[in-house]
Amino acid sequence: DSFEQAGIPISGSFDFGEDEEGGRVKVRVLAEGDMFGQLAALYHVPRTATVQCLSSGRACKLLVSDETSFKRMLVMPACANRKIDFAFLDAHALADAKRMSPYERLCVMEATSVMQVAAGTKLADTPPASEDLFIVYKGNVSVDSKQIMLGKGDIFGGGLLLPP
């Protein structure tokens, strides 16, 4: 019963009970389509309950999702609506897997949207510096004050000017 997985029964029934000092207290029976373990998988905390197959004489079946996949399932619809290129963000230092947990990387993806601007449009004036952070996704951006041309993957805004 790993805390890294969420589950959904697809056949059979499951006893759902909480572990307390005096022993195990039965809370309810889970049926097909019920979900368990989602809070533990979402927040990476130990489970507060135990789930056990109740079906006599036959095996129970359930769909399981590991922690990262479960979080991705929750975040994916929001990201899909924003038309984010996951491969671009996965390859960018901003969402580097060595520095960030899978959940933190999903948060970056969820918080990012694609903005299309016409040539010559100013995105950030200094002063005051824009609070927005921009990553060049496609095309080039000119930084007039420094006479620098930024390309795919470069970051600017919020007082920052970073290479990929």
Residue pairs with C-beta under 8 A, 6 or more apart in sequence:
1 47
1 50
1 51
3 37
3 40
3 41
3 44
3 45
3 46
3 47
4 40
4 41
4 44
4 66
4 67
5 37
5 41
5 64
5 65
5 66
5 67
5 70
6 35
6 36
6 37
6 38
6 40
6 41
6 42
6 64
6 65
6 67
6 70
7 35
7 36
7 37
7 51
7 62
7 63
7 64
7 65
8 33
8 34
8 35
8 36
8 62
8 63
9 30
9 31
9 32
9 33
9 34
9 60
9 61
9 62
10 32
10 33
10 61
10 62
10 63
11 32
11 55
11 60
11 61
12 53
12 54
12 55
12 58
12 59
12 60
12 61
13 29
13 30
13 31
13 53
13 54
13 55
13 60
14 29
14 30
14 34
14 36
14 51
14 52
14 53
14 54
14 60
14 62
15 26
15 29
15 30
15 51
15 52
15 53
15 54
16 26
16 27
16 28
16 29
16 30
16 36
16 49
16 50
16 51
17 24
17 25
17 26
17 27
17 49
17 50
17 52
18 24
18 25
18 27
18 48
18 49
18 50
19 25
19 48
19 49
19 50
24 50
27 49
29 54
30 36
30 51
36 49
36 51
37 47
37 51
38 70
39 45
40 46
40 47
40 48
41 65
41 66
41 67
41 70
41 71
42 67
42 70
42 71
42 74
44 67
44 103
53 59
53 60
54 60
65 73
67 102
67 103
68 102
68 103
71 102
71 103
71 106
72 102
72 106
75 106
75 107
75 109
75 110
78 110
79 86
79 109
79 110
82 112
82 113
82 114
83 114
84 109
84 112
84 113
84 114
85 114
85 137
86 109
88 137
88 153
89 95
89 105
89 108
89 109
89 112
90 97
90 105
92 135
92 153
92 164
93 164
94 108
94 135
94 155
95 105
95 108
95 109
97 105
100 108
112 135
114 137
115 134
117 123
123 130
123 132
123 134
123 141
123 156
123 157
124 130
124 132
124 134
124 156
124 157
126 145
129 157
129 158
129 159
130 157
130 158
131 157
131 158
132 157
132 158
133 155
133 156
133 157
133 158
133 160
134 141
134 155
134 156
134 157
135 153
135 154
135 155
136 150
136 151
136 152
136 153
136 154
136 155
136 156
137 152
138 152
139 152
140 149
140 150
140 151
141 149
141 150
141 151
141 154
141 156
142 148
142 149
142 150
143 149
143 150
143 156
143 161
146 161
148 161
150 156
150 161
152 164
153 163
153 164
154 161
154 162
154 163
154 164
155 161
155 162
155 164
156 162
